Amino acid sequence: MPWTMPWREGAARTDCRHILALSGGKDSSALAVYLRDKIPHLEYVFCDTEKELQETYDYLAKLEEYLGIQITRIKAAQGFDFYLQMFSGVLPNPTTRWCTRLLKLKPYERFIGDDPVISYVGIRADEPERQGYISGKPGVTTVFPFAEDGLVKSDIIRILEDCGLGLPSYYQWRSRSGCFFCFFQQHREWVGLLEKHPELFEQAQAYEKIDPHTGERFTWIAGESLAELCRPERVARIKQEYEARCLREAKKFASNQRLCDLWDNEDDQELACLICSI
Ligand code: SF4
């Protein structure tokens, strides 16, 4: 993993800004707790797509209260719906990721400006394959305190539990933070959205379209619309498959492991955008 200076050396620098981008996920939140007394002028920022789960907003508010900090909320100049129209209704997907670029990265780069910055990223020591956000801007140095200090997932959970914050509540049914309609969601997470937030599921469904001329389908999941996914027999099958998978996975882990332990071991985990989900 490329970093250009040891993070503790960087933390001592007074000639630059120190910034931690929070996603509302467990790793960046734990990093905020971890760095609290180590970096006096750390700036906390959250790129709000305005399509996040209420649980994420609530968790960030809890974090602010616990740390006694103010998280700067930043937004893109235009919202998701504007850009969707600009892209002629073509939904973002894991290849184009226009939403990450326009709703997360661009506002973050604008927030940084041309200042020299040390950007703190919560990649852990047990996920060396993941790549953090590394700005193309010349003045930005990205550092990885958890990876450097050897902290793994169990350490991150301990940090959050010891301080009383615990995990964000959406981890009961979803593996990562981000927009409620995020295309990185897996089938069972869509089912979770359907059951926990039926109104958001409906909103996500309303974005899906079939081109009346070409018959082309614009869906969040390749090859399956949400209207198809939410049929009772399909939901039952998704749950069955998930339970079977959990049983298989549980054999590899101690019985008291959490859902996020299982999810963290799934193949597509590192594909998700880190600024959205770490
Ligand atoms: S959370 Fe998902 S949908 Fe939202 S900006 Fe990130 S990649 Fe796009």
Residues whose N, C-alpha, C, O or C-beta is under 5 A from the ligand:
A	BS01	SF4	C99 T100 S177 G178 C179 F181 C182 F183 C273 C276
